[in-house]
Amino acid sequence: MENEIIQSASGQPSIEVFGITIMEPMVTFTDLWITTVCVYALFKLMRRNKKGKVHQYMRWYFGIMALATFLGGILGHAFQYAVGLEWKLPGWLISMLAVMAIERASIMHARPVINEKFGKFLEIANVVELLTFAVITFSTLNFFFIQVHSAYGLGLVVLPLHFLVYWRTRNEGSRIFFLTVIFATLAAFFYTSEIGLHTWFNHLDVAHTVMAISMYCFYRGARKLEVLKPEDIREEKSTLSDTMRDAIAGLKKNLRGEPVQPN
C-alpha cells in the first residue's frame, strides 16, 4: 500500500503531514491556487453586482470552477489513493458546467453582433455538447474528453465570439477574453507535452499555474464587459490584422498599467 501511495501518475512523490499522506502535494497546491483565484474573482464580482445575464453567468463560472478545482485537488490528487480514480469525476464534470457558463456568457454578450438564429443555435448546441461530453466522460473516466470539451467551449465558442465583438465594437472586455483564451492554450500544451520544470513543479503544476493566471485575466475581462448598444457597433469594419494590432497594443498598455481607450 505504501508504494502505491508514493507513486503517482505524474511521478510526483507523496508527503506526510501530521501522519496523513498527501499524494501529489504540489499538484494539489496549484489546483487549489486556481480555486483561490476563482473565489477571489467571485467575491469581487458579487460586490460589483453588475446586472444582466452575462455577469450572472460569469459569477456562476467562477463559483462553479472554484468548486471543481477544489474537488479536483482534494479528491483527484491529494487523496486519490484513498477514494479511487472514479472520484476524479466530480471535479471533472463540475468543471464542464463552468465551461458551459462561460460559453453562455459569451453567447449573451455577442448577441447584438451575431444573427439571432445563430445565437439560438449556439445556446442549444451549448447544452447538447455538455450532455454529450458528460456521458462520454462518465463512461470512460478519461480526462481527454474534458480537454476536448474545454477546447471546443473556449476555442470554438468563447474565443471567436469575443474576437467578433472586439472586431465590431473594440469592447475592452472582449479583447481581454479572446487574448486570455489564446494564452490559456499553453495549459493544454504543457499538459499534453508533459513538459515541467522539476519533479516538484511538473507539467501539471505548470498547466495549473497558466490556468490560475487565465482565471485572473478572465476576471479582469469580466469587469470590463458592458451591455452592447447599437451605437457601440462600428460602421466601418477594420481588417483582421488591424484588429489584432489594436488588441496587442492594448495588451502592452495593460502591462504598463496605462488605460486603454477604444480606437
C-alpha positions, -999 to +999 in steps of 0.1 A: +000+000+000+029+023+008+044+020-026+010+026-042+007+059-023+042+071-030+038+066-068+015+088-088+007+091-125+026+124-127+057+110-109+054+135-080+062+118-047+037+118-018+044+136+015+031+130+051+016+159+071+007+150+107+007+114+098-017+120+068-004+110+033-009+137+007-005+125-029+010+149-055+013+178-030+024+205-054-002+195-080-028+197-052-015+231-042-016+245-077-051+232-082-061+250-050-043+280-063-069+281-091-096+277-065-083+307-046-082+329-077-118+319-086-131+326-051-114+360-052-130+368-086-164+356-075-165+378-044-152+408-062-178+404-090-205+398-064-196+431-047-198+449-080-232+432-086-235+441-123-269+433-137-277+411-167-273+375-177-237+380-189-225+390-155-247+364-138-231+336-159-196+349-152-203+348-115-215+312-119-184+304-139-160+314-111-182+298-084-185+265-103-149+265-113-138+271-077-158+241-066-145+219-095-108+227-088-112+223-050-127+188-055-101+181-082-072+190-059-086+171-028-102+141-044-085+139-077-049+144-064-043+147-027-064+117-015-069+098-048-052+068-033-079+066-006-110+073-027-101+058-061-099+070-097-136+074-101-136+102-075-119+124-102-153+125-118-170+152-096-143+177-103-142+169-140-180+170-145-184+202-125-157+219-145-177+211-176-206+231-161-182+260-156-172+259-193-209+259-202-214+290-181-186+310-197-198+299-232-233+311-223-219+344-210-200+348-243-231+340-264-252+365-245-226+392-248-222+387-285-260+387-293-260+423-307-234+414-333-245+379-344-275+366-363-305+359-339-310+323-353-273+316-350-274+328-313-303+304-306-284+276-323-253+283-301-275+282-270-289+248-279-255+234-290-242+246-257-265+222-238-262+193-263-224+195-262-223+194-224-246+164-221-227+145-249-192+150-233-206+144-198-219+110-208-187+101-226-165+112-197-187+093-172-185+062-193-148+062-200-132+080-169-109+096-194-097+132-189-091+135-226-127+142-232-127+170-206-099+186-226-119+182-258-149+198-242-128+227-229-111+231-263-144+232-280-160+256-255-131+280-252-116+277-287-147+274-309-172+295-289-156+319-264-126+330-285-144+336-319-174+353-303-152+377-282-129+383-312-160+392-332-173+415-306-139+432-303-136+435-341-171+451-344-170+473-312-135+474-297-151+463-264-123+462-238-137+431-220-139+411-252-103+420-260-091+406-227-112+375-231-100+364-266-064+371-257-068+351-225-081+321-244-051+322-266-028+324-236-047+296-219-038+272-247-004+270-230-020+249-203-031+223-228+004+224-244+022+217-211-003+191-200-001+171-232+036+175-238+043+167-201+070+194-200+077+205-164+104+224-146+111+199-118+096+168-101+082+193-075+068+216-103+059+192-130+037+196-162+005+196-142+018+224-119+028+245-149-006+239-165-024+248-133-003+280-130-013+290-165-049+283-157-047+304-125-033+333-144-060+328-171-087+329-144-075+362-131-074+376-167-110+364-172-119+382-140-103+414-153-121+409-186-155+403-168-151+436-151-149+454-185-179+436-201-206+461-208-240+458-224-235+465-261-257+493-275-263+499-313-241+529-312-212+508-300-211+488-332-187+503-357-200+511-391-166+507-407-151+472-402-114+471-397-092+444-412-083+413-391-046+425-389-056+459-377-079+443-351-050+421-338-026+450-338-050+471-317-055+441-293-018+436-288-013+474-284-040+473-257-022+444-240+010+463-239-008+493-223-023+469-197+012+456-189+024+491-184-006+500-163-019+525-187-056+530-195-068+516-228-090+538-250-111+523-278-098+533-313 
